[in-house]
């Protein structure tokens, strides 16, 4: 996880959100899932403009977090 992703995770957690990965996935759940660029704009607002990334970078963060979770689940078994 990059430094900015860690900061985003901390800022979201401090505001009562479940963390960057869960927050981003919640943002994408709807009848019409938000694009990653729309989610990135929401992240900017949710972090009081402390985190300003494009959707492509946010998607990479999400993929990396998902791989880490799968790795953690595999090693726990």
CORBEL-V276757 format. One record per run of one state. SS is the DSSP state (2 for helix, 1 for strand, 0 for the rest). FROM is the first residue (numbers start at 1). TO is the last residue. If there is no record, write none. Layout:
SS|FROM|TO, SS|FROM|TO
//
This chain:
0|1|2, 2|3|14, 0|15|19, 2|20|28, 0|29|35, 2|36|46, 0|47|54, 2|55|76, 0|77|77
//
